[in-house]
Amino acid sequence: MVLKFLMNYPFVIGLVTILLMLSDYFLTLIQEKERRAHYAKHYQSYPINTIEGNPAFQESVSKLKILNPKHLIATLVIGIGIPFFLFFIPAIFREIFLGYVWGLFLIVITQHLSNLIGYRVSRKGVHGKLLLHQRTGLLIQSGRYLSTALFLLILSILSESQIIYGVTIAGFTSALRLFILSKKAAPIEKDNLPPKNIIVDNLNTIE
């Protein structure tokens, strides 16, 4: 019923996709702003101090850029392209594909909300400081996505929902993506000692 409605109004599919992508980016900025204002004294990543896992957007997030031309272009291209692509694939795969695309963003958005709530409630009652290597952080996040995907897998089997099957695949591919990114991140030193310096905003260092 929902898919039939969406296929009759493809602009709704495009609009929802665009809103999801913009929500992902803006929630990242809100999360970074909250971290700097209240949580930075308790948490920093190294060797680069950033919450953004995608290297392509780390600089924009560190500078809290509201408009990122690369992200905006990608958002428009994907938002416009998805509805057209749906008409060229077999009908049997349309729900799975739509669930996959939207799932990629929904899984990340829910994690942003979880982190943001965590930062907000941590304004009080948190002491000490955590220095987290980027590779470790990416692996932790990959594990969270994997756990979410396993839950969705059970839910998709029980519900027999094609859209949830698509979201489940998105969960597994998101976990794999972060696992691959972790391998591309700077390696952890063999002695595993805390860092002497942390690169901030990809430009400066602090002791």
Buried (B, 14 or more C-beta within 10 A) or exposed (E): EEBEEBBEEBEEBBEBBBEBBBBBBEBBBBBBBBBBEBBBEBBBBBBBBBBBBBEEBBBBBBBEBEEBEEBBEBBEEBBBEBBEBBEEEEEEEBBBBBBBBBBBBBBBBEBBBEBBEBBEEBEEEBEEEEEBBBBBBBBEBBEBBBEBBBEBBEBBEEEEBBBBBBBBBBBBBBBBBBBEBBEEBEEBEEEEEEBEEBBBEEEEEEE
